């Protein structure tokens, strides 16, 4: 017969194994202050744009590319350690030190909305379609911890007055701050938050560009009205990098021409109101996502020689980054540099069969 002491020792040993395994498991999944970026998806833009409630019926399609960002742990670090397309970044590298992580997604949402409005205006002008443009006020998109208004103002607030002076657009804010305030001065900011009207006070602070201000992120809220009825049906997608692809999709629909020539055309880049295509992040991964989705062409933001002179010799344009990634991954995809919307359209029209 086994004595109680032997049973106790075995029970203790078994319990220690369980506790050890539990702590190893927790250690493996415990979130680290890093994120892992990998190639994301490449989704058809037709799923996000409708004209008079209809999607395009073209044989080809434009693809919207993305980067996947996930929380790092010892387990995920080990899993992606041999992936040449995975990058480990500190959260500060991704989110910056001027915005709370919790506000980051909301900022990306506002940037996406702005890219849609830019795309819409650029394309309506290109297609010679009339429209009306109304400024709906100045919206707060982020409030960093460095601002005196941190935890007072919140993303989504609409500024109506500063020191009892009516604010209608972003230029009103710039003019007032430039002409009538100085560092350390206390100002009152009135905002509309839902159905409530609120007022907060805070000091003017130094900004990075040797100016002074509120230290918060603001944007004009623009509403464009036109016929036909154009809708962007975006969910769970943020940031401004889809501007170029939204613009190309919309132009094809409004002019009834398949700019894709029946192919899968991927790409990325912001779109400015003057039609310029802006640089974005993560293009080395986006081109991999495009290739995996079967794209034959990738439109990559580029810069003119004049613009390149503003940077040092180590700077690489998105186009150059895409070329390197394609070579490293041995991708069979044509990479086309585009500096503006008209260049992208010209390339697509030129390659029509």
C-alpha positions as CSV (number, residue, x, y, z in Angstrom):
1,X,0.0,0.0,0.0
2,X,1.3,3.5,-0.9
3,X,1.5,5.9,1.9
4,X,-0.1,9.3,2.0
5,X,3.3,11.1,1.7
6,X,4.0,9.4,-1.7
7,X,0.5,10.5,-3.0
8,X,1.1,14.0,-1.7
9,X,4.5,14.3,-3.5
10,X,3.1,13.1,-6.8
11,X,0.1,15.5,-6.4
12,X,2.5,18.3,-5.7
13,X,4.7,17.5,-8.7
14,X,1.6,17.3,-10.9
15,X,0.4,20.6,-9.7
16,X,3.8,22.2,-10.3
17,X,3.7,21.0,-13.9
18,X,0.3,22.5,-14.4
19,X,1.4,25.8,-12.9
20,X,4.6,25.8,-15.0
21,X,2.7,25.1,-18.2
22,X,0.2,27.8,-17.4
23,X,2.9,30.4,-16.9
24,X,4.7,29.3,-20.1
25,X,1.4,29.7,-21.9
26,X,0.8,33.1,-20.5
27,X,4.4,34.2,-21.3
28,X,3.9,33.1,-24.9
29,X,0.7,35.0,-25.5
30,X,1.3,38.0,-23.2
31,X,1.2,41.2,-25.3
32,X,4.5,43.0,-25.8
33,X,4.9,46.7,-26.6
34,X,5.4,45.9,-30.2
35,X,3.3,45.1,-33.3
36,X,4.0,42.9,-36.3
37,X,3.3,44.2,-39.8
38,X,2.8,41.7,-42.6
39,X,1.2,41.7,-46.1
40,X,-2.6,42.2,-45.7
41,X,-5.4,41.7,-48.2
42,X,-6.1,43.0,-51.7
43,X,-9.9,43.6,-52.0
44,X,-11.9,44.6,-55.0
45,X,-12.8,48.3,-54.9
46,X,-16.1,47.6,-56.5
47,X,-17.2,46.3,-53.2
48,X,-16.9,49.7,-51.6
49,X,-18.2,52.1,-54.3
50,X,-21.7,52.5,-55.7
51,X,-23.3,54.9,-58.2
52,X,-27.1,55.0,-58.0
53,X,-26.9,52.0,-55.7
54,X,-25.1,49.9,-58.4
55,X,-21.6,48.5,-58.5
56,X,-19.5,48.3,-61.6
57,X,-20.0,45.4,-64.0
58,X,-16.6,45.5,-65.7
59,X,-14.6,42.3,-66.4
60,X,-11.5,43.6,-64.6
61,X,-11.2,45.2,-61.2
62,X,-9.2,47.6,-59.1
63,X,-7.7,46.2,-55.9
64,X,-7.4,48.0,-52.6
65,X,-4.3,46.7,-50.8
66,X,-3.6,46.8,-47.1
67,X,-1.1,45.9,-44.4
68,X,-1.9,43.5,-41.5
69,X,-1.0,44.8,-38.1
70,X,-1.2,42.5,-35.1
71,X,-0.1,42.6,-31.5
72,X,3.3,41.0,-30.8
73,X,3.8,38.3,-28.3
74,X,6.6,35.7,-27.9
75,X,4.5,33.3,-29.8
76,X,3.8,35.6,-32.8
77,X,7.4,36.8,-32.8
78,X,8.6,33.2,-33.0
79,X,6.1,32.4,-35.8
80,X,7.1,35.4,-38.0
81,X,10.8,35.3,-37.2
82,X,11.6,33.7,-40.5
83,X,9.1,35.7,-42.6
84,X,11.1,38.1,-44.8
85,X,8.0,40.3,-45.2
86,X,7.3,40.7,-41.5
87,X,8.5,43.7,-39.6
88,X,8.5,44.1,-35.8
89,X,7.9,47.7,-34.8
90,X,7.5,49.5,-31.5
91,X,4.0,50.8,-30.9
92,X,5.5,54.3,-30.8
93,X,6.8,53.8,-34.4
94,X,3.2,52.9,-35.5
95,X,1.1,55.2,-33.3
96,X,3.6,58.0,-32.6
97,X,4.0,59.7,-29.3
98,X,1.4,62.4,-30.0
99,X,-1.8,60.3,-30.0
100,X,-3.3,57.7,-27.8
101,X,-3.5,54.2,-29.2
102,X,-7.3,54.3,-28.4
103,X,-7.7,57.4,-30.7
104,X,-5.6,56.0,-33.5
105,X,-8.4,54.0,-35.2
106,X,-10.7,57.0,-35.0
107,X,-8.0,59.2,-36.7
108,X,-7.6,56.6,-39.4
109,X,-11.4,56.6,-39.9
110,X,-11.4,60.4,-40.4
111,X,-8.5,60.2,-42.8
112,X,-10.4,57.6,-44.8
113,X,-13.4,59.9,-45.0
114,X,-11.2,62.7,-46.1
115,X,-9.6,60.6,-48.8
116,X,-13.1,59.7,-50.1
117,X,-14.1,63.4,-50.4
118,X,-10.8,64.2,-52.2
119,X,-11.3,61.3,-54.6
120,X,-14.9,62.4,-55.2
121,X,-14.0,66.0,-56.0
122,X,-11.0,65.1,-58.2
123,X,-13.1,62.7,-60.3
124,X,-16.1,64.9,-60.6
125,X,-13.9,67.7,-62.0
126,X,-12.2,65.2,-64.3
127,X,-15.5,63.9,-65.6
128,X,-17.0,67.4,-65.9
129,X,-19.9,66.6,-63.6
130,X,-21.3,69.5,-61.6
131,X,-21.5,69.4,-57.8
132,X,-21.9,71.5,-54.7
133,X,-19.4,71.6,-51.9
134,X,-20.4,72.6,-48.4
135,X,-18.1,73.0,-45.3
136,X,-19.9,71.4,-42.3
137,X,-17.4,72.8,-39.8
138,X,-14.1,71.9,-38.1
139,X,-13.9,68.5,-36.6
140,X,-11.3,67.3,-34.0
141,X,-9.6,64.1,-35.1
142,X,-7.1,63.6,-32.2
143,X,-6.0,65.2,-29.0
144,X,-2.5,64.3,-27.9
145,X,-1.4,64.1,-24.2
146,X,0.9,67.2,-24.9
147,X,-2.2,69.4,-25.4
148,X,-3.8,71.4,-22.6
149,X,-7.1,70.1,-24.0
150,X,-6.2,66.4,-23.5
151,X,-9.1,64.6,-21.9
152,X,-11.3,67.6,-22.3
153,X,-11.9,67.7,-26.1
154,X,-12.4,64.3,-27.8
155,X,-12.2,63.1,-31.4
156,X,-15.5,63.9,-33.2
157,X,-16.1,67.2,-31.4
158,X,-17.0,70.1,-33.8
159,X,-15.4,73.4,-32.9
160,X,-17.9,76.3,-33.1
161,X,-16.1,79.1,-31.3
162,X,-12.6,80.0,-30.0
163,X,-12.6,82.9,-27.5
164,X,-16.2,83.7,-28.6
165,X,-15.1,84.1,-32.2
166,X,-17.1,81.9,-34.6
167,X,-15.2,79.2,-36.3
168,X,-16.5,78.0,-39.7
169,X,-13.5,76.3,-41.2
170,X,-9.9,75.4,-40.6
171,X,-8.6,78.7,-42.0
172,X,-10.6,80.5,-39.3
173,X,-8.6,78.6,-36.7
174,X,-5.3,79.3,-38.4
175,X,-6.0,83.0,-38.7
176,X,-7.1,83.4,-35.1
177,X,-4.1,81.5,-33.7
178,X,-1.6,83.3,-35.9
179,X,-2.9,86.8,-35.2
180,X,-4.4,86.9,-31.7
181,X,-2.7,84.4,-29.4
182,X,0.7,83.6,-27.9
183,X,2.3,80.9,-25.9
184,X,0.8,80.5,-22.4
185,X,-2.3,82.4,-23.2
186,X,-5.5,80.7,-21.9
187,X,-8.2,80.4,-24.5
188,X,-11.8,79.0,-24.4
189,X,-12.9,76.5,-27.0
190,X,-16.6,75.8,-27.6
191,X,-17.6,72.5,-29.2
192,X,-20.7,70.7,-30.4
193,X,-20.7,67.1,-29.0
194,X,-23.8,65.3,-30.2
195,X,-26.6,67.5,-29.0
196,X,-24.5,69.1,-26.3
197,X,-22.7,72.4,-26.4
198,X,-19.6,72.4,-24.2
199,X,-16.8,74.8,-23.4
200,X,-13.3,74.1,-22.2
201,X,-10.3,76.2,-21.4
202,X,-6.6,75.6,-21.9
203,X,-3.2,77.2,-22.6
204,X,-1.7,77.8,-26.0
205,X,1.5,75.6,-26.4
206,X,4.5,75.4,-28.7
207,X,4.2,73.2,-31.7
208,X,6.9,71.3,-33.6
209,X,6.9,73.7,-36.6
210,X,8.0,76.7,-34.4
211,X,4.4,77.9,-34.2
212,X,2.0,78.0,-31.3
213,X,-1.5,76.5,-31.1
214,X,-4.0,74.3,-29.4
215,X,-1.9,71.2,-30.1
216,X,-4.7,69.2,-31.5
217,X,-5.5,67.6,-34.8
218,X,-8.3,69.3,-36.8
219,X,-9.9,68.8,-40.2
220,X,-12.6,70.6,-42.3
221,X,-15.7,68.4,-42.6
222,X,-16.7,68.7,-46.2
223,X,-20.0,67.5,-47.8
224,X,-20.2,67.1,-51.6
225,X,-23.6,66.8,-53.2
226,X,-24.0,65.7,-56.8
227,X,-26.1,63.5,-59.2
228,X,-25.8,60.6,-59.7
229,X,-25.9,59.3,-56.1
230,X,-22.4,58.2,-55.2
231,X,-21.7,56.2,-52.0
232,X,-18.6,54.9,-50.4
233,X,-19.5,51.8,-48.3
234,X,-16.5,51.5,-46.1
235,X,-16.3,49.4,-42.9
236,X,-13.3,48.4,-40.9
237,X,-10.9,50.2,-43.3
238,X,-9.0,53.3,-42.2
239,X,-6.3,55.7,-43.4
240,X,-6.0,57.8,-46.6
241,X,-4.0,55.3,-48.8
242,X,-7.0,54.2,-50.8
243,X,-7.5,57.6,-52.4
244,X,-6.0,56.8,-55.8
245,X,-7.8,53.5,-56.2
246,X,-11.1,54.9,-55.2
247,X,-10.6,57.7,-57.8
248,X,-9.9,55.3,-60.6
249,X,-12.8,53.1,-59.8
250,X,-15.2,56.0,-59.6
251,X,-13.9,57.6,-62.9
252,X,-14.5,54.3,-64.7
253,X,-18.1,54.1,-63.4
254,X,-19.0,57.7,-64.1
255,X,-17.6,57.6,-67.7
256,X,-18.7,54.0,-68.3
257,X,-15.2,52.8,-69.3
258,X,-13.3,49.7,-68.0
259,X,-10.0,51.4,-67.2
260,X,-8.7,48.0,-66.0
261,X,-8.8,46.6,-69.5
262,X,-10.2,43.4,-68.0
263,X,-7.2,42.9,-65.7
264,X,-6.6,43.1,-61.9
265,X,-5.0,46.4,-61.2
266,X,-3.7,47.0,-57.7
267,X,-2.2,50.1,-56.2
268,X,-2.1,52.6,-53.4
269,X,-1.5,56.2,-52.6
270,X,-3.3,59.2,-51.2
271,X,-5.1,61.6,-53.5
272,X,-4.9,65.4,-53.0
273,X,-7.4,67.9,-54.3
274,X,-5.0,69.0,-57.0
275,X,-4.7,65.3,-58.2
276,X,-1.3,64.6,-56.7
277,X,-0.7,61.1,-55.5
278,X,0.9,61.0,-52.1
279,X,3.4,58.6,-50.4
280,X,2.1,56.0,-48.0
281,X,3.5,53.4,-45.6
282,X,3.8,49.7,-45.9
283,X,4.1,49.5,-49.7
284,X,6.7,46.7,-49.6
285,X,4.0,44.5,-48.0
286,X,1.1,45.8,-50.1
287,X,2.7,44.7,-53.3
288,X,3.1,41.2,-51.9
289,X,-0.6,41.2,-51.1
290,X,-1.4,42.4,-54.6
291,X,0.7,39.6,-56.2
292,X,-1.0,37.0,-54.0
293,X,-4.4,38.2,-55.2
294,X,-3.4,37.8,-58.9
295,X,-2.8,41.5,-59.8
296,X,-0.8,42.0,-63.0
297,X,-0.1,45.7,-62.4
298,X,0.7,47.7,-59.3
299,X,0.4,51.5,-59.3
300,X,3.0,53.0,-56.9
301,X,3.3,56.6,-55.8
302,X,6.4,58.4,-57.1
303,X,7.9,61.9,-56.8
304,X,9.1,64.4,-59.3
305,X,12.8,65.4,-59.4
306,X,11.9,68.7,-57.9
307,X,10.1,67.0,-54.9
308,X,13.0,64.6,-54.4
309,X,15.4,67.4,-53.8
310,X,13.6,68.1,-50.5
311,X,14.9,64.8,-49.1
312,X,18.4,63.4,-48.5
313,X,20.0,60.7,-50.6
314,X,18.8,57.9,-48.3
315,X,15.1,58.7,-49.0
316,X,13.2,56.1,-51.1
317,X,10.0,56.8,-52.9
318,X,7.2,54.3,-52.7
319,X,8.0,53.3,-56.3
320,X,11.6,52.5,-55.3
321,X,10.4,50.5,-52.3
322,X,8.0,48.5,-54.4
323,X,10.7,47.7,-56.9
324,X,12.9,46.4,-54.1
325,X,10.2,44.3,-52.6
326,X,9.2,42.8,-55.9
327,X,12.8,41.8,-56.6
328,X,13.3,40.4,-53.1
329,X,10.1,38.3,-53.4
330,X,10.6,37.5,-57.1
331,X,7.2,38.8,-58.0
332,X,5.9,38.8,-61.6
333,X,4.0,42.0,-61.5
334,X,4.4,45.3,-63.4
335,X,5.1,48.3,-61.2
336,X,4.0,51.6,-62.6
337,X,5.2,54.9,-61.0
338,X,2.5,57.6,-60.7
339,X,2.9,61.1,-59.5
340,X,-0.7,62.3,-60.0
341,X,-4.1,61.1,-61.0
342,X,-3.8,62.1,-64.7
343,X,-0.7,60.0,-65.0
344,X,-2.4,57.0,-63.7
345,X,-5.4,57.5,-66.0
346,X,-3.1,58.1,-69.0
347,X,-1.2,54.8,-68.3
348,X,-4.4,52.8,-68.1
349,X,-5.9,54.4,-71.3
350,X,-2.6,53.8,-73.2
351,X,-2.5,50.1,-72.4
352,X,-6.0,49.4,-73.6
353,X,-6.1,46.7,-76.2
